[in-house]
Amino acid sequence: MTLPFLFKGMHLSDAPVPWLSIMVLAIFLCCTPCLAAGYLYLDTGTQPTLSAHAEGDTRYYPGDTFAMTVILTNKGRDKAMQVEPLLSPTAYDPSTALGVIVRPMVGDAPVTLKSLPSVAGDIGSWDQVPVTILGTVHQNATPGVFTIPLDVTYNYVYAIPMVGSDFTTIEVLYYQKQQTIQIPIRIMSEVRPLVLHEQSENVVPDTQGYLVLDIMNAGYSTGEDVSFSIVPSNNVTFQMVDSNVFLKKFAPGNVTTLKARIAVKDHTGAGSYPALLEGHYRDSDGVLRSTKSVPVGITVSKGAVFEAITDDLTIIPGRTETITVSYRNTGDTPAYNAQARLIGNQILEPKTDTATLGLVRPGETKTAQFIVSAKSAIAGKQYIIDTDVKYWDQLDAPVLSDNMSFGIAVKQPSGLGAITSNPVILIIFAGALVIIIYGTWKLRNRKT
């Protein structure tokens, strides 16, 4: 039996009972047996009913990256009227959502979504399809319950009329629907350390210094039994002598100072080295939690570096003379109470081997004088002599500079210097001078 017309847009519940009976009777009276070749869905208002829920725990903390699985469920049931079915009853089920596309949206949630629109395909009556939503919670997210809206679009069959001259062909009519489903998530509160200021103090090679951090709780949770520590990426170059701070309570907005003492290996190059600020605390439920690691830098300075400067130092063999040496601080930190020292040898013997330089700032030069004896030096040779500088750093710890070397040339004097330096010539000159003075005195006595 075929139906030559479509009850388009008519719901069975909307028609009065007498009229409905007449209409159904008319259908059977008007149709001839030879045309009984198909079926018809009347538009009874049947359509898919999609709902969604998140699977698993949807509690996230600020900064979390999440992959949330959402289950789409079609709760629609097929209630359409079928007349003389020829095809399978489920061939065109009006309760099936066809070509479902899911577009996640941010809504009021403090998140950044990374998911593209997902094609969930066809979802039949009471079928379930999983969809994954990727995103990241903002670092400064306020705790609370928020929703991520899912913009869901799909088609469904709302009627199948019989068409054609003999009404033997069906025409499937679709309706497109858009639906917004809210997925709730909860943003949890936490202790979130924020470094307000960091400074490296006297962190120089082969000594100890401090990394000083001012840390604020930028989160919304109060931590109990809080501990913060510095963890360097290179624990060979940097040895943490004291790197922890402990707090009984760390409320939102509180600020504390961590002063970590660090020993630096010798010959470490100047520059910034990576480290992490790590923390642990107990939340309001007494659960031990870790804070998110915060990158910090350990800045290594060159320290006070000295260079000895001399200008063609020469000394006469057998003599004791004063030499001048300049000391320049080529480093990047000041040297306090600096004192220069001359290190003698068997040939050149310092008679005065120390000189006070005082405060020597970076780039500054101070001059010192030493008295050196060269009694056993051989003329025509150059002798190397060493010097160093002892000073106090910014933490009032004594530091000894590396040895510095410079040369002193031993030369025979020339000209007047040669005369005055030769004892034989001096004796002869003195004798001649005595004779001249005596002769002059005798001559004057004769005249008088």
C-alpha positions as CSV (number, residue, x, y, z in Angstrom):
1,M,0.0,0.0,0.0
2,T,1.4,3.4,-1.0
3,L,0.6,6.9,0.4
4,P,0.2,9.6,-2.3
5,F,0.7,12.5,0.1
6,L,2.9,13.7,3.1
7,F,1.6,14.9,6.4
8,K,4.4,17.4,6.5
9,G,4.8,19.2,9.8
10,M,1.8,17.5,11.4
11,H,2.2,15.9,14.8
12,L,-0.1,13.1,15.9
13,S,-0.5,14.6,19.3
14,D,-1.7,17.9,17.7
15,A,-4.6,16.4,15.7
16,P,-8.0,15.9,17.3
17,V,-9.0,12.3,17.7
18,P,-12.0,12.4,15.3
19,W,-10.1,14.1,12.6
20,L,-7.2,11.7,13.0
21,S,-9.5,8.7,12.6
22,I,-11.0,10.2,9.5
23,M,-7.6,10.9,8.0
24,V,-6.3,7.4,8.6
25,L,-9.5,6.0,7.2
26,A,-9.2,8.2,4.1
27,I,-5.7,6.9,3.5
28,F,-6.8,3.3,3.4
29,L,-9.9,4.1,1.2
30,C,-8.0,6.2,-1.3
31,C,-5.0,3.9,-1.9
32,T,-5.2,1.0,-4.3
33,P,-3.6,-2.4,-3.5
34,C,-1.4,-2.2,-6.6
35,L,0.4,0.8,-5.2
36,A,1.3,-0.8,-1.8
37,A,5.0,-0.7,-2.3
38,G,6.6,1.4,0.5
39,Y,6.3,3.1,3.8
40,L,6.0,6.6,5.2
41,Y,7.4,8.3,8.3
42,L,4.9,10.8,9.6
43,D,6.5,13.8,11.3
44,T,5.7,13.0,14.9
45,G,8.3,15.3,16.4
46,T,10.8,12.5,16.9
47,Q,14.4,13.7,16.8
48,P,17.8,13.0,18.3
49,T,18.4,14.2,21.9
50,L,22.1,14.7,22.5
51,S,23.7,15.1,26.0
52,A,27.3,15.0,27.1
53,H,29.3,14.4,30.2
54,A,33.0,14.5,31.0
55,E,34.6,11.2,31.8
56,G,36.9,11.0,34.9
57,D,38.2,13.8,37.1
58,T,37.7,17.3,35.7
59,R,39.5,19.1,38.5
60,Y,42.5,21.1,37.2
61,Y,45.1,23.4,38.7
62,P,46.4,26.7,37.2
63,G,48.9,25.9,34.5
64,D,47.7,22.3,33.9
65,T,47.5,20.9,30.4
66,F,44.5,18.7,30.1
67,A,43.0,16.1,27.7
68,M,39.4,15.8,28.7
69,T,37.3,13.0,27.3
70,V,33.6,14.0,26.7
71,I,31.0,11.3,26.1
72,L,28.2,12.3,23.7
73,T,25.0,10.3,24.3
74,N,22.0,10.2,22.0
75,K,18.9,9.7,24.3
76,G,16.4,10.1,21.4
77,R,13.9,7.3,20.6
78,D,12.2,6.4,17.3
79,K,8.5,7.1,17.8
80,A,7.6,7.8,14.1
81,M,4.6,6.1,12.5
82,Q,5.5,3.6,9.8
83,V,2.9,2.4,7.3
84,E,3.4,-0.9,5.3
85,P,7.2,-1.1,5.8
86,L,9.2,-2.3,2.9
87,L,12.6,-1.1,4.0
88,S,14.3,-1.9,7.3
89,P,12.7,0.1,10.1
90,T,16.1,1.5,11.1
91,A,17.1,2.4,7.6
92,Y,16.0,6.0,8.2
93,D,15.7,6.3,11.9
94,P,14.6,9.9,12.7
95,S,16.2,9.6,16.2
96,T,19.7,9.2,14.7
97,A,22.0,12.3,14.8
98,L,23.7,12.3,11.4
99,G,27.2,13.9,10.7
100,V,27.7,15.2,14.3
101,I,30.3,18.0,14.5
102,V,31.6,19.2,17.9
103,R,33.2,22.6,18.3
104,P,34.6,23.3,21.8
105,M,34.4,26.9,23.0
106,V,36.1,28.7,25.9
107,G,33.0,30.2,27.4
108,D,33.7,31.6,30.9
109,A,36.4,29.1,31.6
110,P,40.0,30.5,32.2
111,V,41.5,28.1,29.7
112,T,43.1,28.1,26.3
113,L,41.7,25.4,24.0
114,K,43.9,23.6,21.5
115,S,41.2,21.3,20.0
116,L,39.9,21.7,16.4
117,P,36.3,20.9,15.6
118,S,35.8,17.1,15.9
119,V,33.7,15.0,13.6
120,A,31.8,12.5,15.8
121,G,30.0,10.9,12.9
122,D,26.5,9.4,13.2
123,I,25.1,8.7,16.7
124,G,22.2,6.3,16.9
125,S,19.6,6.1,19.5
126,W,21.3,5.5,22.9
127,D,24.7,5.3,21.3
128,Q,27.7,6.9,22.9
129,V,30.7,8.5,21.1
130,P,33.9,9.9,22.9
131,V,35.3,13.3,22.0
132,T,38.7,14.6,23.3
133,I,39.1,18.3,24.3
134,L,42.7,19.6,24.7
135,G,43.6,22.7,26.5
136,T,45.6,24.5,29.1
137,V,44.5,26.3,32.3
138,H,45.7,29.9,32.6
139,Q,48.5,30.3,35.1
140,N,46.6,33.0,37.1
141,A,43.2,31.2,36.9
142,T,40.8,32.0,39.7
143,P,39.5,28.9,41.4
144,G,35.9,27.9,40.9
145,V,33.4,26.0,38.7
146,F,33.3,27.0,35.0
147,T,31.8,25.6,31.9
148,I,33.2,24.7,28.5
149,P,30.4,25.0,25.9
150,L,30.3,22.5,23.1
151,D,28.7,23.8,19.9
152,V,27.1,20.6,18.4
153,T,25.6,20.5,14.9
154,Y,24.0,17.6,13.1
155,N,21.2,16.5,10.8
156,Y,18.3,14.1,11.3
157,V,15.5,12.7,9.2
158,Y,12.1,14.3,9.9
159,A,10.0,12.8,7.1
160,I,10.1,10.4,4.1
161,P,7.4,11.2,1.6
162,M,6.5,9.0,-1.4
163,V,7.1,10.8,-4.7
164,G,6.9,10.2,-8.4
165,S,4.0,9.6,-10.7
166,D,3.2,6.2,-9.2
167,F,4.4,7.1,-5.6
168,T,7.0,4.3,-5.7
169,T,10.0,6.6,-4.9
170,I,10.9,7.9,-1.5
171,E,12.4,11.3,-0.7
172,V,14.2,11.7,2.6
173,L,13.8,15.1,4.2
174,Y,16.5,16.3,6.7
175,Y,16.5,18.9,9.3
176,Q,19.7,20.6,10.6
177,K,20.0,21.3,14.3
178,Q,22.4,23.3,16.4
179,Q,22.8,22.5,20.1
180,T,25.0,23.9,22.9
181,I,26.0,21.5,25.7
182,Q,27.8,22.8,28.8
183,I,30.6,20.8,30.3
184,P,31.6,21.8,33.8
185,I,35.1,21.9,35.1
186,R,36.5,22.9,38.5
187,I,39.7,25.0,38.8
188,M,41.4,24.2,42.1
189,S,43.3,26.7,44.3
190,E,47.1,26.2,44.9
191,V,50.2,27.8,46.3
192,R,51.9,29.4,43.3
193,P,55.4,30.9,43.9
194,L,56.2,34.1,42.0
195,V,59.8,35.4,42.0
196,L,59.5,39.2,42.5
197,H,63.3,39.8,42.6
198,E,66.4,37.7,42.3
199,Q,70.0,38.7,42.9
200,S,73.4,36.9,43.0
201,E,75.8,38.1,45.7
202,N,79.5,37.4,45.4
203,V,78.9,34.2,43.3
204,V,82.4,33.9,41.9
205,P,84.6,30.9,41.0
206,D,86.4,29.0,43.7
207,T,84.4,30.7,46.5
208,Q,80.9,30.9,48.0
209,G,78.1,33.4,47.4
210,Y,74.4,33.8,47.7
211,L,71.4,33.6,45.4
212,V,68.7,35.8,47.0
213,L,65.1,35.5,45.9
214,D,62.0,37.4,47.0
215,I,59.1,35.0,46.6
216,M,55.4,35.8,46.7
217,N,52.4,33.4,47.0
218,A,50.5,34.4,43.8
219,G,48.0,31.6,44.2
220,Y,44.7,31.4,46.0
221,S,45.6,28.6,48.5
222,T,47.3,28.8,51.9
223,G,50.1,26.3,52.3
224,E,51.1,24.7,55.6
225,D,54.6,23.5,56.4
226,V,56.0,25.1,53.2
227,S,59.6,24.6,52.0
228,F,61.3,26.1,49.1
229,S,64.7,25.1,47.7
230,I,67.1,25.9,44.8
231,V,68.0,23.1,42.5
232,P,70.8,24.0,39.9
233,S,70.8,22.2,36.6
234,N,74.5,21.6,37.0
235,N,75.1,20.1,40.5
236,V,78.8,19.6,39.7
237,T,79.7,23.2,39.1
238,F,77.4,24.4,41.9
239,Q,77.2,22.9,45.3
240,M,74.3,24.0,47.5
241,V,75.6,24.7,50.9
242,D,72.3,26.0,52.3
243,S,69.4,26.3,49.8
244,N,66.2,25.9,51.8
245,V,63.6,28.1,53.5
246,F,60.9,26.8,55.7
247,L,57.5,28.4,56.5
248,K,54.8,27.3,58.9
249,K,52.2,29.1,56.8
250,F,52.3,30.8,53.4
251,A,49.0,32.6,52.7
252,P,48.0,34.3,49.4
253,G,49.9,37.5,48.9
254,N,52.6,36.6,51.5
255,V,56.2,37.4,50.6
256,T,59.3,35.5,51.9
257,T,63.0,35.7,51.1
258,L,65.2,32.7,50.3
259,K,68.9,33.2,50.6
260,A,70.7,30.2,49.2
261,R,74.4,29.8,49.8
262,I,76.2,28.4,46.8
263,A,79.8,27.1,46.4
264,V,81.1,27.6,42.9
265,K,83.7,25.4,41.3
266,D,87.0,26.9,40.3
267,H,87.5,28.2,36.7
268,T,83.7,28.5,36.2
269,G,83.1,31.0,33.4
270,A,81.1,34.2,34.1
271,G,77.5,34.1,33.0
272,S,74.0,33.0,34.0
273,Y,73.3,29.3,34.8
274,P,69.8,27.8,35.0
275,A,68.3,26.6,38.2
276,L,64.8,25.8,39.5
277,L,62.9,27.1,42.5
278,E,61.0,24.1,43.8
279,G,58.5,23.9,46.7
280,H,56.4,21.6,48.8
281,Y,53.4,22.2,51.1
282,R,50.3,20.7,52.7
283,D,47.0,21.9,51.3
284,S,43.8,22.5,53.4
285,D,43.1,18.8,53.3
286,G,46.5,17.9,54.6
287,V,47.6,16.5,51.3
288,L,51.3,17.0,50.5
289,R,51.6,18.8,47.2
290,S,54.4,20.3,45.1
291,T,54.5,23.7,43.6
292,K,55.2,24.2,39.9
293,S,58.9,24.7,39.3
294,V,59.9,28.3,38.6
295,P,63.0,28.9,36.5
296,V,65.7,31.2,38.0
297,G,69.3,32.0,37.1
298,I,72.5,31.8,39.1
299,T,74.7,34.7,37.9
300,V,78.4,34.0,38.2
301,S,80.7,37.0,38.2
302,K,84.4,37.1,37.3
303,G,85.1,38.5,40.7
304,A,88.1,40.8,41.3
305,V,90.8,39.8,38.8
306,F,94.2,41.5,39.0
307,E,96.7,42.3,36.3
308,A,100.3,43.5,37.1
309,I,101.6,46.3,35.0
310,T,105.2,47.4,34.8
311,D,107.3,49.7,32.5
312,D,110.7,48.2,31.5
313,L,111.9,47.6,35.0
314,T,115.7,47.5,35.3
315,I,118.1,47.1,38.2
316,I,121.9,47.5,38.5
317,P,123.7,44.4,39.7
318,G,124.8,44.6,43.3
319,R,122.4,47.5,44.1
320,T,119.2,47.8,46.2
321,E,116.6,49.8,44.4
322,T,113.0,50.8,44.4
323,I,110.7,49.4,41.7
324,T,107.1,50.5,40.9
325,V,104.3,48.0,40.0
326,S,100.7,48.9,39.1
327,Y,97.8,46.6,39.8
328,R,94.6,46.9,37.7
329,N,91.3,45.2,38.7
330,T,90.0,43.8,35.4
331,G,87.2,41.9,37.1
332,D,83.6,42.9,37.7
333,T,83.5,43.1,41.6
334,P,85.5,45.3,44.0
335,A,88.4,44.1,46.1
336,Y,88.4,45.4,49.7
337,N,91.5,46.0,51.8
338,A,93.7,44.8,49.0
339,Q,97.4,44.2,49.7
340,A,100.0,43.5,47.1
341,R,102.9,41.2,47.8
342,L,106.2,40.7,46.0
343,I,107.5,37.1,45.9
344,G,111.3,37.1,45.8
345,N,113.8,34.5,44.5
346,Q,117.5,33.7,45.1
347,I,118.6,36.4,42.8
348,L,116.2,39.2,43.5
349,E,115.5,39.6,47.2
350,P,112.7,42.0,48.2
351,K,113.6,44.2,51.2
352,T,110.1,45.6,51.3
353,D,107.7,42.9,49.9
354,T,104.2,44.3,50.7
355,A,102.3,47.4,49.8
356,T,98.7,48.5,50.7
357,L,96.3,49.1,47.8
358,G,93.1,49.5,49.8
359,L,89.8,49.4,47.9
360,V,90.3,48.6,44.2
361,R,87.1,48.9,42.2
362,P,86.5,47.2,38.8
363,G,88.6,48.9,36.2
364,E,90.6,50.9,38.8
365,T,94.4,50.8,39.0
366,K,96.5,51.2,42.1
367,T,100.3,51.6,42.3
368,A,102.7,50.0,44.8
369,Q,106.5,50.4,45.4
370,F,108.9,47.7,46.6
371,I,112.6,47.8,47.5
372,V,114.6,45.0,45.8
373,S,118.1,43.9,46.3
374,A,120.1,42.5,43.3
375,K,123.4,41.8,45.0
376,S,123.9,38.5,43.2
377,A,122.4,39.5,39.9
378,I,124.4,39.1,36.7
379,A,124.4,42.0,34.2
380,G,122.8,41.4,30.9
381,K,120.2,38.9,32.2
382,Q,116.5,39.3,32.9
383,Y,114.9,37.7,36.0
384,I,111.3,36.8,36.5
385,I,109.6,37.8,39.8
386,D,106.1,36.9,41.0
387,T,103.5,38.9,42.8
388,D,99.9,38.4,44.1
389,V,97.2,40.4,45.8
390,K,95.3,39.4,48.9
391,Y,91.9,41.0,49.4
392,W,88.5,40.6,51.0
393,D,85.4,40.0,49.0
394,Q,81.8,41.3,49.4
395,L,81.1,38.7,52.1
396,D,84.2,39.8,54.0
397,A,86.0,36.5,53.2
398,P,89.7,36.6,52.4
399,V,90.7,35.8,48.8
400,L,94.1,35.4,47.2
401,S,94.5,36.3,43.6
402,D,96.4,34.2,41.0
403,N,100.1,34.7,40.8
404,M,101.3,37.3,38.3
405,S,104.8,37.5,36.9
406,F,106.9,40.3,35.4
407,G,110.5,40.6,34.3
408,I,113.3,42.8,35.7
409,A,116.3,43.4,33.5
410,V,119.8,43.6,35.1
411,K,122.0,46.1,33.2
412,Q,125.4,47.7,33.7
413,P,125.1,51.5,34.1
414,S,126.4,53.8,31.4
415,G,127.7,57.4,31.5
416,L,127.7,59.0,34.9
417,G,125.8,56.0,36.2
418,A,128.7,53.7,35.3
419,I,131.1,56.0,37.1
420,T,129.1,56.2,40.2
421,S,128.4,52.5,40.3
422,N,132.1,51.4,40.0
423,P,133.8,51.4,43.4
424,V,137.3,51.6,42.0
425,I,136.5,54.6,39.9
426,L,134.8,56.2,42.9
427,I,138.0,55.6,45.0
428,I,140.2,57.1,42.3
429,F,137.8,60.0,41.9
430,A,137.7,60.6,45.6
431,G,141.5,60.5,45.8
432,A,141.8,63.0,43.0
433,L,139.3,65.2,44.6
434,V,141.2,65.2,47.9
435,I,144.4,66.1,46.0
436,I,142.7,69.0,44.2
437,I,141.2,70.3,47.4
438,Y,144.5,70.0,49.3
439,G,146.4,71.7,46.5
440,T,144.0,74.5,46.4
441,W,144.3,75.0,50.1
442,K,148.1,75.1,50.0
443,L,148.1,77.6,47.2
444,R,145.8,80.0,49.1
445,N,148.1,79.8,52.2
446,R,151.2,80.8,50.2
447,K,149.4,83.9,48.8
448,T,148.5,85.0,52.2
